[in-house]
Amino acid sequence: MEFYDVVRRRVSVRAYRPDPVPDEVLNRILEAARLAPSAKNYQPWKFIVVKNEKIRQDLVPACRNQTFIAQAPVVICACALLEQSWKGMGGYWSAAEIDVAIALEHIILAATNEGLGTCWIGAFIENEVRRVLAIPENVKPIALTPLGYPAQELKTRPRKELSEIVIFDHYR
């Protein structure tokens, strides 16, 4: 699929078919994350790939009862390795969350290219996600996404015009 078609087709999917995602497809999607850019090329991320149905079910309350999480055959939790991230401003600022977000967006676009659906989940109870996935304290879960074949036809939502969001040269 052509890149701009992928970008246009990407939508948040909240209903999934139970069909498994073939390992070769999943590996291509994860490879897209591996190739994502990061500050100083530190690559401060880990991706927890959850296929186990019970663990996916356990994530539902941790994700504020968004039940479609468990519907998808795969859930990916994108985590930041805080100690391995580039830190600027004398160590007061870390690029970890931005780096992980970039890598997760690579996953989401690669999944769209493969005909799969995703839904960026940022609303979750961090301590519960940590408990369910046994995430250590020095690793921060940034976002999750279910991954699977959409159960219904996808419809894109309206977007603002470029003239509403782009300003050239300085803020007016």
N, C-alpha and C positions, 0 to 999 in steps of 0.2 A: 504494500500500500504506500502511496506517496505521502511524505511527511505531513503536509498541510491537511490532507484528508484525515490522517490519524488525529491530529489536533482538533479538527472540526468534529470528529465522531466521538471523541472522549466525553462520556457523561458519567455521572454517579449512578451506579446500579445498586438497587436495593431489593432485588429478587433474583435468585439464582437457580439454575437447574442442578440436580445432584450429580451430573456427569463428571467423572474425574478429569483433571487436567493432566494430559500426558507428561511424563517426566522430561522428555526432550523439549516440549513447549515451555515448561516451567524453568528449565535450565537456560533457555534462550532469554527469557524474561529476567532472570536473576543476573545473567551476564550483562544485560543493559545497565543494571545497578552497579556492577563491578567496574564498568567503564565510565561511570559518572565522574565529573570533575569535583575537586574539593580544594579547600584552601591549602596551599603548599603541597598538594597531592598527598596529604596525610591519610585520607580514606578512613575517617574515624567512625566506622559503622559496622554493625552486625545486623543480619536479617534473620529473624526467627520464623521459619516456615512451619506452619501448623497444619497438619493433615488429619491428625487424630480427632475424631468426632467429639469425644468427651471433653477434650481440652477446648475445642471450638465452642462447645456449649458453655463451658465454664467462663469463657470470655464474654458471654452475653451480658451478665450483670456488671462486669468490670467495664463494659462499653455502654453503660447507661441504658441497658435493655434494648439495644438495637439488635433485634432478633435475626436480621438478615445476615449478621456476622456468622452465625452457625449454619446458615443455609448453604453458603459457598463451600466447595470442597477443600479450599485452601484459604488460610488467613496468614498474612505476612505482617509481622511486627518489626518496624524499622527502629533500630536503637542507635544511640550515639555513644561512642566510647570517649567519655569526657577527658580522660587522661591522655588520649592520643590525638586530640584535636588541636588545631592551631589556635593560639591565643594572642590577641592583639591588645593594644592600649595598655601595655605593661602587665598583661595577664588578667585584666579585668573583664575582657570580652572573649568569648569562645565562638568559633565558627561552626561548632559541632551540629547545632540544630539546623542551620542553613545547609550545611553539607549533606546531612541525612535527608532533608526535604528535597534537595536536588536529586539525590539517588532514588528516592521513592517516586518522584515524578518520572524518572526514567523507567521504573518498573511499570507505572500506570500507563505510560504511552506505549511501551513494548507490549503490555497485555492487550491494549486496544488494537494494536497492529495484528495480534494473534487472534482477534475475534472474541477476546475475553472481556468481562466487565470487572470493575473495581469501584471502590468508594472510599475516599480518604476519610479516615476516622481520627479526628483530633480530640473529640469529646469522650474522654475515658477517665476512669479512676486509677491514677498512676500506681498507687500501692497495690490495688487489686490485680492489675495487669502484671505487675512485678511478681506477686504471689503465684498467680496461675502459671506464669511462664518461667518462674525461678530466675528472675533477672537480678543480678547482683547490684549492690548499691552504687558502684562506680560506672554503671551502664544506665543510660536514661532512655526509656521508651519515648519516642517522639510521635509516632503515628502508626496506625494499623490500616490495613486494607483487606477486605475479603477479595478473593480472586476466583472467578468461575465464569461459566457460560450464562449469559443473561436469560432469565425466564420469560421475558417479554420484549417486544420491539422497543428499541431505544429511541427516545425523542430528545433532541437537544433543546436547551432552554435559551430564552432570549439573552443576548449580550448587549452591552452598551456599545455605541458607535465609537470608533477611534477618536473622533473629535471630542468625546466626553471624557476620555481617559489619558490622552496624550497632550503634552505641552512641550513646545520646542523652545530651547535656549534658556528660559527662566520661568518660574512660576508666576502666572498672571491671575 
